[in-house]
Amino acid sequence: MKKILPIRRPSPLSLARTCVLGASLPLLAAACYDGPRPVFENGEAQVVPEFADSATWVRHELWVETGFDSDGDGASDRVHVDVTRPAATESGLEVAVIYETSPYYSGTGGLDFDYFWDIRQEVGAPPPPRTVMPAMEHIEEQPVISNSHIGTWVPRGFAVVHSQSPGTGQSQGCPTVGGENESLAPKAVIDWLNGRARGFTAVEGGEEVSAYWSTGSVGMIGTSYNGTLPLAAATTGVEGLEAIIPVAPNTSYYHYYRSHGLVRSPGGYPGEDIDVLYDFINSGPMERRDYCNQTVRSDLMQARFDRASGDYNDFWAGRDYLNHVDGVRAPTLMAHGFNDWNVMPEHSYRIVAALRDRGVPVQAYYHQGGHGGEPPLSLMNRWLSRYLYGVENGVESDPGAWIVREGDDRLSPTPYPSYPNPDAESVRVVPSGDGGRQGMLSLEADPAAAQQSFTDDVSFSGADLAGAEASEHRLLFATPELAEEVHLSGLARVSLRLAADRAAANLSVWLVSLPWTEGAPINDNLITRGWADPQNAASLSESAPLVPGEFVDVAFDLQPDDQIIPAGQRIGLMVFSSDADFTLHPEPGTRLTVDLAATALDLPVVGGRAALARALGGGSGAS
């Protein structure tokens, strides 16, 4: 471990003498270095044999001083960092850095749903109390935080750095789940890699450590929470963060735990909310746990997250990275699955659109699978080689979107100029007929379209309802059988006029491909879906209780998608109330009525209305 030494730029004569006699200072060693260097072919970093022997890698840990005090102990929090780099960096080689930060590196709380919120409650009512998770044990020492990325990038001439989020593992501070310290902590590490922050050999005291081996160019990669944090760091505008590759990132904790005003769980985790995630990652030093639990979990999260109404407020606004996207300058390669029902694809979609609007270099990679899924290595390599090492590989002129088509290997995406497909246009279809059985979706309105009702019953799953020939618990409308395939790309939007016989109700909407194939993976039948709270029809931040029997107009986007619906299928719109996998579970019996004359579905069709009309048989779509 080297201490920071005073650096003076040498004269040409002294530099020449030092190179002959042997360099001792980091700056001089770098100037004299004549060993192996990163190699690039076809615009990509190649494995260099001298870097590939893991037995020679230099590995060490340190703590970076952040400049904030989130755990209230009166001292600046330090975050725990590990480094893995080629041995040649001890001889003067300077390398770019691949960096991943996470709250998960020291383990997590158990997935015992007894410690989640009880979803068996009425919509709009105060939630029943939650039992907090048992405290996680704290790991005192962890010299190697993670081995992620090192086998890929160190042999290609990069250093790999990991750090633990504040209040997790051996990092000081409080976990805040999207709070400001989660953005400033990785910023501090990047500052250290650029000589602007201090690192130490111990969590308290210790000798100073410099990143003399770093070029200062940093690229961040991560998936899920680990994919959120590159974006969080980028919003600070920190110098040296030259590229990010967020995979399935959570870009807004409101969008993760709420949907258009509705209290909604992420897929697979019924009853999870932001304070549950706090308990799940709270693995930091024991001596500050009580302080963090009180100030963060109780006084902040549980006091402000509003699990009764689901309204958007300043607590959620502070944890929405779209509100801070003006700070992002790092070129972004975004990745997401269209069938990710945990961190839903809207999270990436909204940030990619904002970055494009602001002129930040951005590409999007989407696949047809679920949560996670990095882009192919070649895409990532071109991105990082260009922006971390300055390799002129033309990545700026590459396609703006890479989409894995149905049935294709995830590592073989199809290039498109951008996403949504530039040839997609919004086409309106409208419902008619008996939605209790299966009504029609048509291009032309039916003047006889009337009001239709259904009754909420969460014991029927969405799949049950979509596959039923008839049901009193949903409305279902479908196009005629498609004469040719229809390519949907972008956001479908639903507009409904509805009334309920109670002051609050769940609202769920699925777009499905029919006939529903029983036993097939749900994503073979499901196109996309969305949820909303009719109480928030006029305002996301202020609920208005429904007046029983009084109609309100509700309009919202479904999750983004890019899918080719094959000929022979029918595109169906299903409207129901409680979605067993995502919403609260009220007692059955709420009655909802939809006015079909004021209800419509806007589909993003590649080729526009003409393409859909051809697929529907060349006319209005009526059978």
Disulfide bonds with the S-S distance in Angstrom:
Cys19-Cys32 2.07
Cys174-Cys292 2.00
